[in-house]
């Protein structure tokens, strides 16, 4: 069961990373046609993350502190790496200070904290 739980947590982290990156990109862009594409990606990633969250443990209980700390650290690392790659590709107005705020919002949304 432990191995399966770890795999579920890794998939959850991947989808949350994608959702949070696109949320931050959505806030940094001015073009309306791109904002709607980012919004669709955020909605899709959150819905997938929610399904995996429900598979990890009952949704009415928070995750154990060990898992919570692991998820937070992995999210922070993966999101910053992805945003830095985007900045290197020429994306502008990306605010890296939003990472911690968006992580907290996402964890609350999925009842992980």
C-alpha positions as CSV (number, residue, x, y, z in Angstrom):
1,X,0.0,0.0,0.0
2,X,2.8,2.4,0.8
3,X,4.2,2.2,-2.8
4,X,0.8,2.8,-4.2
5,X,0.2,5.8,-1.9
6,X,3.5,7.3,-2.9
7,X,2.6,6.9,-6.6
8,X,-0.7,8.6,-6.0
9,X,1.0,11.5,-4.1
10,X,3.4,11.9,-7.0
11,X,0.6,12.1,-9.5
12,X,-1.3,14.5,-7.3
13,X,1.9,16.7,-7.1
14,X,2.2,16.7,-10.9
15,X,-1.3,17.8,-11.5
16,X,-1.1,20.5,-8.7
17,X,2.1,21.7,-10.2
18,X,0.5,22.1,-13.6
19,X,-2.6,23.9,-12.1
20,X,-0.5,26.3,-10.1
21,X,1.9,27.1,-12.9
22,X,-1.0,27.9,-15.2
23,X,-2.7,30.0,-12.5
24,X,0.5,32.1,-12.2
25,X,0.8,32.3,-15.9
26,X,-2.8,33.4,-16.2
27,X,-2.1,36.3,-13.9
28,X,1.0,37.3,-15.8
29,X,-0.6,37.5,-19.3
30,X,-2.6,40.2,-21.0
31,X,-3.9,38.3,-24.1
32,X,-7.5,37.2,-23.4
33,X,-7.3,34.2,-25.8
34,X,-4.4,32.8,-23.8
35,X,-6.0,33.5,-20.4
36,X,-8.9,31.2,-21.4
37,X,-6.6,28.4,-22.4
38,X,-4.7,28.7,-19.1
39,X,-8.0,28.7,-17.2
40,X,-9.1,25.5,-19.0
41,X,-5.8,23.9,-18.1
42,X,-6.2,24.9,-14.4
43,X,-9.7,23.5,-14.2
44,X,-8.7,20.2,-15.8
45,X,-5.6,19.8,-13.6
46,X,-7.5,20.6,-10.4
47,X,-10.2,18.1,-11.3
48,X,-7.6,15.3,-11.9
49,X,-5.8,16.3,-8.7
50,X,-9.0,16.1,-6.7
51,X,-9.7,12.6,-7.9
52,X,-6.2,11.5,-6.8
53,X,-6.6,13.3,-3.5
54,X,-9.7,11.3,-2.8
55,X,-7.8,8.0,-3.5
56,X,-5.0,8.8,-1.0
57,X,-7.2,9.0,2.1
58,X,-10.8,10.0,3.1
59,X,-11.5,13.5,1.8
60,X,-12.9,14.6,5.2
61,X,-9.5,14.1,6.9
62,X,-6.3,16.1,6.3
63,X,-3.2,14.3,5.2
64,X,-0.6,13.4,7.7
65,X,2.1,16.0,8.4
66,X,4.8,14.0,6.8
67,X,2.9,13.8,3.6
68,X,1.9,17.4,3.7
69,X,5.5,18.6,4.2
70,X,6.7,16.3,1.3
71,X,3.9,17.7,-1.0
72,X,4.7,21.3,-0.2
73,X,8.4,21.0,-0.8
74,X,8.0,19.0,-4.0
75,X,5.4,21.5,-5.3
76,X,7.6,24.5,-4.5
77,X,10.6,23.0,-6.2
78,X,8.8,21.8,-9.3
79,X,6.8,25.0,-9.8
80,X,9.8,27.3,-9.4
81,X,11.8,25.1,-11.9
82,X,8.9,25.2,-14.4
83,X,8.4,29.0,-14.1
84,X,12.2,29.6,-14.4
85,X,12.1,27.6,-17.6
86,X,9.2,29.7,-18.9
87,X,11.1,32.9,-18.0
88,X,14.2,31.6,-19.9
89,X,11.9,31.0,-22.9
90,X,10.9,34.7,-22.9
91,X,7.7,34.7,-20.8
92,X,7.4,38.1,-19.0
93,X,5.7,39.4,-15.9
94,X,5.9,36.1,-14.0
95,X,5.8,36.8,-10.3
96,X,7.7,34.0,-8.4
97,X,6.4,35.5,-5.1
98,X,3.0,34.0,-5.9
99,X,4.3,30.5,-5.6
100,X,3.8,30.1,-1.9
101,X,0.4,31.8,-1.9
102,X,-0.9,29.6,-4.7
103,X,0.5,26.4,-3.1
104,X,-1.4,27.3,0.1
105,X,-4.6,28.1,-1.8
106,X,-4.4,24.8,-3.7
107,X,-3.8,22.7,-0.6
108,X,-6.8,24.3,1.1
109,X,-8.9,23.8,-2.0
110,X,-8.2,20.1,-2.0
111,X,-8.5,19.7,1.8
112,X,-4.8,18.6,2.1
113,X,-4.0,21.1,4.9
